[in-house]
Amino acid sequence: MLILTRKSGEGIRIGEDIRVVILEIKGNQVRIGIDAPKGTKVYRDEVYEKIKLENIKASVITKDHLQKLFKIWTDKGKGK
C-alpha cells in the first residue's frame, strides 16, 4: 500500500485519467473528490464488498435450481 500525506486542496493522480483531491478535513473525516472517466466505477469499500457478496450468491447453482431448470426443459419437450 502506498501511503501519501496531502493537505486540503492537494491531490494525487492514478494513471493518466484519475485524479483524487482532498476537499476538506474535519476532525477524523476527510472529504475527497474523484475525477475519473465516465465509465469508471467508484465504490466505498463496504458497498463494493456487498456487491461482491451478492454476485457470489447469484452465481451459486443449487439442486433446487437444477430441478426447476430440468422441469422447464422437459415441459418444453412435451409441448407445454
Backbone bond lengths (Angstrom), bond angles and torsions (degrees), N, CA, C in turn:
res aa  C-N    CA-C-N  psi(-1)  N-CA   C-N-CA  omega(-1)  CA-C   N-CA-C  phi
1 M - - - 1.454 - - 1.519 108.38 -
2 L 1.300 115.74 130.61 1.463 121.92 175.43 1.521 107.93 -85.65
3 I 1.303 117.80 130.27 1.469 122.01 179.49 1.522 108.09 -116.37
4 L 1.326 116.15 125.04 1.458 122.37 -179.24 1.519 109.92 -123.88
5 T 1.311 116.23 152.07 1.462 121.87 173.56 1.525 107.73 -107.75
6 R 1.316 116.56 127.89 1.458 122.21 -179.74 1.516 108.91 -133.97
7 K 1.309 116.91 150.82 1.459 123.43 175.00 1.522 108.14 -103.49
8 S 1.321 115.76 165.41 1.454 120.78 177.67 1.531 109.39 -55.19
9 G 1.318 116.40 132.61 1.455 122.30 -178.98 1.514 113.73 92.38
10 E 1.330 117.70 -14.60 1.455 121.03 179.08 1.523 109.75 -90.29
11 G 1.318 116.03 161.38 1.455 119.39 -177.17 1.512 112.21 -143.38
12 I 1.323 114.13 -179.67 1.458 122.31 174.06 1.523 108.07 -136.75
13 R 1.301 116.29 159.67 1.461 122.67 176.87 1.514 108.86 -113.86
14 I 1.319 115.28 139.84 1.463 122.20 173.42 1.518 105.61 -119.16
15 G 1.314 115.67 108.65 1.449 119.61 -174.60 1.515 110.70 65.62
16 E 1.326 115.82 -155.97 1.464 121.54 -177.35 1.523 113.51 -84.65
17 D 1.346 116.66 -24.87 1.464 117.02 -167.24 1.524 116.04 -127.76
18 I 1.319 118.41 15.81 1.464 120.19 176.08 1.523 108.44 -124.42
19 R 1.327 116.15 128.22 1.463 121.78 178.11 1.520 108.52 -126.93
20 V 1.328 116.30 132.25 1.457 123.10 177.13 1.523 107.11 -116.19
21 V 1.340 116.48 127.25 1.462 121.83 -176.48 1.524 109.55 -122.78
22 I 1.322 116.74 136.07 1.464 121.85 173.45 1.527 106.60 -79.40
23 L 1.328 116.95 116.25 1.456 121.02 -177.16 1.525 112.27 -91.29
24 E 1.337 115.70 -40.64 1.468 119.05 -175.18 1.526 109.52 -159.71
25 I 1.309 115.31 145.37 1.466 121.24 175.57 1.531 106.92 -124.21
26 K 1.341 115.65 119.64 1.472 121.66 178.98 1.513 107.88 -130.82
27 G 1.307 117.88 108.77 1.464 120.49 179.92 1.516 110.27 58.81
28 N 1.348 115.74 -122.21 1.468 119.42 -179.13 1.528 112.65 -98.39
29 Q 1.336 117.48 15.29 1.461 120.99 177.85 1.521 110.79 -114.00
30 V 1.325 114.71 142.94 1.455 121.88 178.45 1.518 107.70 -125.78
31 R 1.329 116.83 126.03 1.467 120.40 174.27 1.512 107.27 -93.81
32 I 1.317 115.38 129.30 1.458 119.94 179.03 1.514 110.03 -122.00
33 G 1.313 114.83 152.64 1.455 121.54 173.76 1.514 108.19 -115.81
34 I 1.315 116.39 140.46 1.462 121.12 -179.41 1.518 108.27 -123.47
35 D 1.318 115.31 120.53 1.456 121.54 176.87 1.523 106.73 -108.33
36 A 1.339 115.71 111.22 1.461 121.14 -175.85 1.527 108.73 -141.69
37 P 1.325 117.27 160.29 1.464 120.01 176.91 1.529 111.36 -55.17
38 K 1.310 115.64 150.42 1.467 122.11 -174.81 1.524 113.21 -52.64
39 G 1.315 118.91 -39.69 1.461 121.29 -176.84 1.524 114.65 -79.93
40 T 1.325 117.94 -3.50 1.461 121.27 -178.23 1.522 109.99 -77.33
41 K 1.319 116.49 126.30 1.460 120.78 178.65 1.522 109.07 -88.63
42 V 1.332 116.13 130.00 1.458 122.16 -179.91 1.524 107.35 -125.97
43 Y 1.333 116.91 123.00 1.462 121.68 -177.76 1.527 109.86 -129.81
44 R 1.336 115.80 150.32 1.464 120.03 165.75 1.523 106.77 -69.47
45 D 1.335 117.11 151.38 1.467 120.75 -177.24 1.525 112.54 -52.82
46 E 1.335 117.27 -46.40 1.464 119.74 -175.42 1.528 111.93 -66.24
47 V 1.318 117.69 -33.17 1.464 121.18 177.48 1.528 109.55 -71.14
48 Y 1.328 116.84 -42.84 1.462 121.16 179.08 1.534 110.73 -60.22
49 E 1.323 117.33 -43.35 1.467 121.01 179.89 1.520 111.10 -63.69
50 K 1.337 117.45 -38.69 1.466 121.99 178.10 1.535 110.58 -64.91
51 I 1.320 116.86 -44.29 1.461 121.02 178.10 1.527 109.94 -61.30
52 K 1.327 116.69 -44.80 1.459 121.41 -179.87 1.533 110.77 -60.62
53 L 1.325 117.13 -43.84 1.465 121.55 179.42 1.527 110.96 -63.88
54 E 1.329 117.36 -44.25 1.467 121.24 179.27 1.531 110.95 -63.57
55 N 1.323 117.47 -37.74 1.468 120.51 177.61 1.523 111.00 -65.59
56 I 1.318 117.04 -38.64 1.468 120.58 177.64 1.523 109.63 -65.12
57 K 1.333 116.49 -45.43 1.475 120.11 178.66 1.524 111.21 -59.69
58 A 1.333 116.78 -41.63 1.466 121.07 -177.33 1.527 111.72 -68.77
59 S 1.309 117.29 -22.04 1.463 119.98 -176.96 1.525 113.40 -90.56
60 V 1.331 117.42 -5.30 1.462 120.90 -178.48 1.525 109.91 -81.06
61 I 1.320 116.73 128.56 1.462 121.65 177.95 1.529 107.83 -102.90
62 T 1.320 115.31 122.77 1.462 120.14 -179.87 1.528 109.87 -101.29
63 K 1.311 115.40 168.71 1.466 121.29 176.41 1.533 109.76 -58.80
64 D 1.332 116.55 -39.21 1.464 121.39 179.24 1.532 110.48 -61.12
65 H 1.349 116.68 -43.26 1.466 119.84 178.01 1.526 110.72 -59.42
66 L 1.329 116.47 -45.20 1.470 120.47 -178.80 1.527 111.49 -64.46
67 Q 1.338 117.05 -38.71 1.466 120.25 178.86 1.525 110.53 -64.93
68 K 1.333 117.46 -42.28 1.465 120.62 178.29 1.521 111.06 -64.40
69 L 1.327 116.29 -42.27 1.458 120.35 178.55 1.531 110.91 -63.31
70 F 1.316 116.79 -43.19 1.467 121.08 178.90 1.526 110.53 -61.52
71 K 1.347 116.41 -41.50 1.468 120.53 179.30 1.530 110.65 -62.51
72 I 1.309 117.19 -44.35 1.475 120.72 178.14 1.522 109.80 -60.78
73 W 1.327 116.07 -44.73 1.461 121.03 -178.31 1.533 111.90 -64.33
74 T 1.337 116.39 -43.87 1.475 119.08 -179.31 1.518 111.22 -71.95
75 D 1.348 117.84 -34.37 1.477 120.64 176.98 1.519 110.30 -64.62
76 K 1.335 117.75 -37.79 1.472 120.35 177.30 1.522 110.71 -63.31
77 G 1.316 116.64 -38.26 1.465 121.30 179.79 1.519 111.71 -66.18
78 K 1.334 117.07 -23.83 1.465 121.70 -179.78 1.522 110.94 -92.00
79 G 1.349 117.02 2.05 1.459 120.32 177.98 1.524 113.88 83.94
80 K 1.309 118.17 17.93 1.475 120.51 -179.54 1.501 110.96 -86.93
